[in-house]
Amino acid sequence: MRKLTAEFIGTFTLVFCGTGAIIIDQQTGGAVTHAGVAITFGLIVMSMIYALGNISGAHLNPAVSIAFMFAKKFPVKQLLPYIISQLLGALLASFVLKLLFPLNQTLGATLPNGSVLQSFVLEFLLTFFLMLVIINVATGSKEQGMFAGLAIGSVVLLEAMFAGPICGASMNPARSFAPAIVSGHIEYLWVYLTAPVLGAVASVPLCKYLSGTAAQTIEEKQTI
């Protein structure tokens, strides 16, 4: 329950601060700015990893949990409870934001600003790159250590900065699910539920191959 509570709190905080920044930017005529929104997402991810990484791993993202499971670094029996905790935390955050900003139409929902295919491919690739970093800096399924939070938060910030205006740079089904459900904008939700999961899972074989090659190189050097 400590792990599930940590995932609930972490995902709540992520969605509340991240989509909250989007809402406040809209409400204030651009006071936060696009760069500010991207920085907010990056900083809150980094902060939650440092705060909760040693408790639950601070996945905060169903796609990350699913990819860790496929990488055999996360127990199958914990997957569904983790995802439920993440979705509930995200939903509560969106409901709170709805109470605070009742006139906002989208509540920070991720919507394509172009073709659906364009956003699908971008979300796939963005999550692929993100998971590549996560797996290589995490300890098992635990996102902890001095530089893990900084590395992962920086990737989130970077990808949100350049791709956010086109696809929303969700990379997280829970982050997209909650504002879409609460605001009623579910027409493109399937893109943000499927593309991040596929992208995260697709990175697993490459990570295994690269880590195997790295291990082999170290062994060869030790032999020499």
LUMMAR-142909 format. One record per atom (N, C-alpha, C): y, z, x. Coordinates in steps of 0.05 Angstrom, whole numbers, plus 5000, padded with zeros to 4 digits. Last residue first. Layout:
<rs>
YZX
...
</rs>
This chain:
<rs>
482045775825
483045675850
484045895868
481246115782
478946025798
479845925825
486346165762
485046405772
482646335790
487145645745
488845755766
487545995779
483245615704
483045435727
484745545751
485245995668
482746035681
482345865705
490045745653
490145995667
487546055681
487945295627
489645255651
489745515667
485345525584
483845375603
485345345629
489745725556
487745915567
486045785588
492245245542
493645445559
491645635572
488445025509
489144885533
490545075553
488545395468
486045355482
486545215509
493745335449
492945595461
490445565477
493344805430
495244865452
494445135465
489544865389
489044675411
490844755435
492045225356
489445295368
488845115392
496544925341
496845185356
494245265370
494044515313
495544455338
495944705354
491844785269
490144655289
491544585315
496844995245
494745175256
492945025276
500244655221
500944735248
498644895261
498444595169
498044365188
498644445216
500245055145
497445035150
496844815171
505744925140
504845165156
501945145163
505644465108
506744455135
505844685152
503344665061
501944455075
503044445104
507345035047
504545125051
503044925068
511944705040
511844915061
509045015067
510044354996
510744255023
510744475045
509144694950
506944544964
507644474992
513844924933
511345084933
509244954950
517644544934
518044774951
515744974950
515744184896
516244094923
516344334942
515644474848
513144394861
513444304890
520944504833
519744744845
517144664859
524144164806
523244084833
521744304847
524944424757
524144134757
523144044784
526744924747
524044904758
523144604761
531445294734
531445034748
528744994762
531845794714
530745594697
530745314709
533246244742
535446064734
534445844714
528246474752
530346634738
532546454728
525446054778
524446174753
526646314738
528745954822
528145734804
527145844777
528946444850
531346344837
530846114817
523046474862
524546674847
527146564834
521446014893
520246084867
522046254850
523946024943
524645814923
523745884895
521746464967
524646444967
525546234947
516346344963
517446574949
520446554946
515645894998
515245864969
516446104953
519545685049
518445945038
518145915008
522845305066
520645375084
519145625074
528245125052
526945365041
524945465061
532544745058
531244875081
529945135072
535344415025
535544705020
534244865042
535643885036
533243975021
533444275014
541043795055
539443585043
537243695025
543544245077
545044085058
543343875044
539244455112
540044585087
541544405068
538644225162
537244105139
537944225112
541744515199
541944225198
540644095174
541245065185
543844955192
543844655189
535845165177
537645185154
540345055160
534245115230
533244915210
534944925185
537045545255
537245265265
536545065243
535045995227
537945925227
538345635234
529545965239
530445955211
533345875210
529946015295
528845775283
529745745254
531946535298
533546315309
532546045298
527846845277
530446835263
532146605272
524046755318
523546665291
526146645275
526646985363
525646715364
525346605335
527747515347
529947335355
529047045354
522647715336
524647695314
526847505321
520247665388
519147535365
521247495343
522047965431
523347705426
522347565401
519348455431
522248445436
523448185427
514848545375
515448495402
518448455406
511848205319
513048425331
513548365361
508448025269
510847915281
512448145294
501647995267
503848185269
506248055283
497047735267
498747675245
501147855244
497047705336
495347685312
497047585289
503447735349
501047855359
499047875337
507547135354
506447365339
504047475354
508946685379
510346925388
509347175374
505846285357
505846315386
507446555396
506646315303
503946365313
504046415343
512246175300
511146435292
508546505304
512445645319
513845865334
512646135326
509545395279
508845355307
510045575324
512445515234
509845655238
508845615267
516945185243
517245475241
514645615246
514544675242
515844765266
516145075266
512744675188
510944625210
512044735236
517444735160
515544955160
513444925182
519744235172
521144475179
519244715180
515943875150
516443885179
517844145188
516244005095
513644005109
514144035139
521643915084
520444185081
517844215096
521843365094
523443555110
522343835108
518443165055
517843115083
519343315101
521243325008
518443405013
517743385043
526143075013
526043365014
523243465020
524342535008
525942625031
525742935035
522042534957
520442494981
521842585006
526542604925
524542814926
522742784951
532942414955
530342354942
528442594944
538242894949
537242624958
534642574943
538043454951
540543304951
540043024962
533543864915
533943634933
536643514929
534544564913
534544314898
535044074917
533245234910
533144994928
532744744911
537845694880
535345544880
535545304899
542246034875
541245964902
538645814903
543246054821
542346294835
541246244862
545045664786
542645604801
541545854816
549645844757
547645674744
544945654759
553046444746
552046254765
549646104754
554246834710
555146564704
554246354724
552347324729
551147204706
551946924700
551647634781
553147384778
551947234754
548648104773
551248124787
552947874783
544147924747
545748134734
548548144747
542247564785
542947464758
544747664744
541047914826
543247724830
544147604803
536648164802
538948324809
541448144812
533147714799
534047854774
536548024779
532447614853
533747414836
534747534810
529648084868
532148014881
533747814863
525048034837
526848264832
529648204844
522747584862
523547574833
525547804827
521547784913
523447564910
524547544881
517748174900
520148244914
522348034911
513847844877
515148054861
517748144874
512347524920
513447394897
514947604879
510247914956
512447744964
513847624940
505948124925
508148294934
510648134941
502747664921
503847784897
506247964904
501547584975
503047384961
504347494936
498548054986
500947995001
502747794985
494148004950
496048224947
498648174962
491847514973
493047514946
494847754941
490347685026
492147465021
493447484994
486548065038
489348155036
491247935027
481847785042
482147975020
484948085017
482347505090
482547365065
483047555041
486347765143
484047785126
484447645099
488647345195
489447515173
487147525153
487246985231
488747215242
489547405220
485146495220
483346715222
484646955237
488446095205
488246135234
486246365240
488446175151
487045945161
486645965191
491846635151
489046655141
487346425152
496546425170
495146625186
492246655177
497646095125
497145975151
495746165170
498646485086
496446295082
495646165109
503146735107
500646885103
498246705100
506746305106
506046435132
503446585129
507146205052
506245995069
505346105096
509446685031
506646615025
505546405044
513347115067
513046835061
510146765055
513647575095
515847525077
515647245065
511247815142
510847535135
513147435117
511248315171
513748185161
513347885156
507248615188
507448365201
509948215193
507449115166
505948915151
505748645166
509249435211
507949555188
506149345174
511949175250
509749345259
508249475236
515948915220
513848765234
511448935242
520349155198
517749175184
515449045198
524749085232
524549335216
521649375206
524248595257
524448835274
523949085258
523948285210
521748285229
521848525247
528948385188
526548475174
524048475192
532248125225
532548415220
530048525207
530747585221
530447725246
530448035242
532247495168
529447465176
528947615202
537647585172
536147755155
533147735161
539347175207
539647455214
537947635197
538046695179
536946755205
537047045212
541246755132
538246735131
537046805157
546346775156
545346995140
542346995138
546746275179
546746505197
545646755181
546945955133
544745925152
544546165170
551746145111
549246175096
546846155115
555345995151
555046275144
552446325129
555145445147
554245575172
553745865167
557345375096
554545305101
553545435126
561545935075
561045675088
558045625092
564046355048
561846405067
561346175085
567846095017
568746295036
566546355057
567345714976
566645645004
567345845025
568945934928
570045674936
569545614965
566446384911
568946424925
570146154936
561646224889
563546384872
566246394885
558945984931
559745824908
561945964892
558246434964
559746194975
560646024952
555146744931
557846834937
559546604949
550446424932
551846474907
554746554912
548946444986
549446184973
551146224948
548246994992
550246865008
551046594996
543847064959
546347194952
548647064967
539846824987
540846674963
543446804953
539847235029
540046945033
541146795010
539647745004
541747685023
542147385026
535247684968
537747804959
540047714978
531147485001
532147324979
534847424969
530647915039
531047635047
532347465025
529548355006
532048345023
532648065031
524648194983
526948254966
529548234982
521548175029
522147925015
524447964996
521648725044
522548515062
523248265048
519348974999
522049045008
523248825025
514148735000
515848724976
518848774984
512248865050
512648585043
514448555019
512149425045
513849305065
514349005059
508249475005
511049565000
512949445020
503849285033
504849135009
507749215002
503449675072
503849395080
505049245056
502450125041
504850125058
505449835066
497650005016
500050005000
502550005017
</rs>
